[in-house]
Amino acid sequence: LAISFAERAAGTLEVPAVPAASDESAPVSVAVDLAVDAPLARALHAAATAAGVPVVGVHYGATSGPHDCYPLDWGAVVPLWFLGARFTAPPRVVLAVPSRALPLDAFIRFGRVIAEVAAAAATRVALVASADLAHAHAAEGPYGFDPAAEHFDSWLTGAVRADDLSRLEHPDLALVEAAKPDGLWQILVLAGARQHTPLRGEFLSYERPTYYGMLCAAYAPAG
C-alpha cells in the first residue's frame, strides 16, 4: 500500500458537455489542490509497519518544495471536490493507494490501523473509500459485458444495505475477476476501520450510468 509523503496532492478533470443540461454555470472542469497532512501520513506509515502491513512512503516529482505534488485521478478528485476542495478552510489529506497483489486481509488490517491512528490524532479524521464497482455491465465498455457484473454489484450493495461489510471479507474471487470491480479493496479498508471504531452506515444510492456501477454510502460514529 502506497502512502503519499508529498507536500501536496492535485488533479484536474474535464467535465463532458451534457447537451440537455440547462445550467450554463456548470463547471467545464474541476480542480483539486490540497495540502497533505504529513504528520498524519507518517504516523499512519509507522503504525502500519509496526502492525505488519506492507506499506511504502512515496513522493512524486520531488521530495520537497512546490514540485513535490502527488497527482490525483478521478477516484480522488471527484470525492475531494465535494468533501473539502472548495471549503473556505480546506482540509489536509492523506492519500493511500492499494495494491491488489496483497492478500485481502492486508486491507482489513490497514483499515484497523487507520482507525487507531485517527483515534489518537489531535484533529477529526474522515476516511473516504473511493472506487467504482463492476466494470463489465455493457458490451460497448472497455471490458465488454459479463453477467458477473450485475451479480457482483448486487452482492456488494446488499452488504452495504444490510450495514454488514464483514460479508465482503471472503468474496468469490472468480466472480470478482469476471466483474472487473475497482472498489472491493478500498471498501475492505473501510470494513477494517469499523472493526476498531463502530460506525453506523447509511446506504444512499446505487447507479449504473454507463458500463460501471457506482455506489454511495455514508458512515458516522455509532456512539
PyMOL commands that set and color helices and strands:
alter all, ss='L'
color gray80, all
select helices_A, chain A and resi 38-50+74-82+104-120+148-161+165-169+173-179+184-196
alter helices_A, ss='H'
color red, helices_A
select strands_A, chain A and resi 2-4+8-14+29-35+56-58+69-71+96-97+199-207+214-221
alter strands_A, ss='S'
color yellow, strands_A
deselect
rebuild
show_as cartoon
